Amino acid sequence: MKRLLFICSQNRLRSPTAEQVFATWPNAETDSAGLKPDANVHLSTEQIAWATHIVVMEKAHQRKLTRDYASHLKGKRIICLDIPDEYDYMQPELIRLLEAKMRNYI
């Protein structure tokens, strides 16, 4: 079972969409969080410990994640999807993009 943790800035659009989309895929459990202090769900070390795969939406998220949580990332696979913050929650174009980019990882 893959435990996928999706991360974006504020946990309002991209990462919650990914959490919902992949929650129904076989052999996948999902969660999501944001890196900004005002995120709907702010990233916790417990979420990192739970995850087998950490999926960030942008390279800036990956840099912040590795800078702020380096000691918690040992053995974790980090995947960067390079999806810009220009989509709405559950927007069909975002869903298609997420599915296409994640197909190799799930």
Backbone torsions as a table, in degrees:
resi	resn	phi	psi	omega
1	MET	NA	128.7	176.2
2	LYS	-93.5	131.5	176.2
3	ARG	-106.6	107.0	-172.7
4	LEU	-99.8	122.7	176.5
5	LEU	-109.5	115.6	-179.3
6	PHE	-97.5	132.3	-175.7
7	ILE	-128.8	133.5	169.5
8	CYS	-135.8	-158.1	-175.9
9	SER	-77.4	-55.9	-171.2
10	GLN	-115.7	1.6	179.4
11	ASN	55.5	44.7	180.0
12	ARG	-120.5	-29.2	-172.9
13	LEU	-126.1	-69.7	-172.7
14	ARG	-71.7	-53.9	-175.7
15	SER	-67.4	-37.8	175.9
16	PRO	-67.6	-32.1	175.7
17	THR	-63.3	-47.4	179.4
18	ALA	-60.9	-42.4	178.1
19	GLU	-56.9	-45.8	-179.4
20	GLN	-67.9	-45.9	-176.5
21	VAL	-60.9	-46.4	-173.5
22	PHE	-89.5	-5.6	177.2
23	ALA	-63.5	-25.2	-178.3
24	THR	-95.1	-3.4	-179.5
25	TRP	-76.9	144.3	179.8
26	PRO	-64.4	146.6	177.3
27	ASN	60.6	30.1	178.4
28	ALA	-136.6	134.0	167.9
29	GLU	-115.7	145.6	-173.6
30	THR	-131.3	155.7	173.8
31	ASP	-153.9	165.9	178.5
32	SER	-148.9	158.8	-179.0
33	ALA	-160.4	169.1	176.6
34	GLY	-121.7	159.1	-178.2
35	LEU	-95.0	-19.3	-179.4
36	LYS	-78.9	150.8	-179.2
37	PRO	-59.0	-28.6	-179.2
38	ASP	-95.5	17.5	179.4
39	ALA	-61.7	149.5	176.4
40	ASN	-55.2	-46.3	172.1
41	VAL	-126.9	111.4	180.0
42	HIS	-79.9	136.5	-178.1
43	LEU	-54.2	134.2	177.4
44	SER	-119.5	157.7	176.8
45	THR	-66.7	-26.7	176.5
46	GLU	-65.3	-39.1	177.2
47	GLN	-64.5	-42.3	178.5
48	ILE	-62.2	-43.9	179.4
49	ALA	-61.5	-37.1	-178.8
50	TRP	-68.2	-37.9	-170.5
51	ALA	-73.5	143.2	167.7
52	THR	-95.8	-28.1	179.1
53	HIS	-132.6	132.0	177.1
54	ILE	-112.9	123.5	-174.8
55	VAL	-115.4	115.7	178.4
56	VAL	-103.5	153.3	-177.0
57	MET	-86.0	-27.2	-177.0
58	GLU	-139.6	158.4	177.4
59	LYS	-61.1	-33.4	177.7
60	ALA	-61.7	-35.5	177.3
61	HIS	-66.6	-40.5	179.6
62	GLN	-63.7	-42.1	178.6
63	ARG	-62.9	-46.3	-179.7
64	LYS	-64.7	-41.9	178.9
65	LEU	-60.2	-49.0	-177.6
66	THR	-70.4	-29.3	177.7
67	ARG	-72.9	-46.0	-172.1
68	ASP	-87.9	-21.7	-173.9
69	TYR	-128.9	23.0	-173.7
70	ALA	-50.9	-43.2	-176.2
71	SER	-69.2	-13.5	-178.8
72	HIS	-101.2	-1.6	-171.7
73	LEU	-99.6	2.8	-179.0
74	LYS	-59.6	127.4	178.6
75	GLY	80.1	3.4	-179.1
76	LYS	-94.7	138.7	174.6
77	ARG	-89.9	126.1	178.9
78	ILE	-111.5	127.1	-177.9
79	ILE	-118.9	129.9	176.1
80	CYS	-108.4	123.2	-177.0
81	LEU	-91.0	-13.8	-178.2
82	ASP	54.6	53.0	177.4
83	ILE	-110.3	115.4	-177.4
84	PRO	-71.1	162.9	-178.5
85	ASP	-85.0	70.5	-179.0
86	GLU	-136.7	22.9	-179.0
87	TYR	-124.7	154.1	174.8
88	ASP	-90.7	163.9	177.3
89	TYR	-58.8	127.8	177.9
90	MET	60.4	22.9	176.1
91	GLN	-64.1	131.5	-176.7
92	PRO	-53.8	-38.1	178.7
93	GLU	-64.8	-38.5	176.8
94	LEU	-65.4	-43.0	179.6
95	ILE	-61.1	-46.0	179.0
96	ARG	-61.8	-41.7	179.9
97	LEU	-65.1	-45.0	177.8
98	LEU	-59.8	-47.2	-179.3
99	GLU	-62.0	-41.5	-179.7
100	ALA	-65.9	-42.7	-176.7
101	LYS	-76.3	-28.2	-178.5
102	MET	-88.9	-12.8	-174.8
103	ARG	-52.9	-36.5	-178.6
104	ASN	-75.9	-13.9	-174.6
105	TYR	-105.4	-17.2	-177.9
106	ILE	-109.6	NA	NA
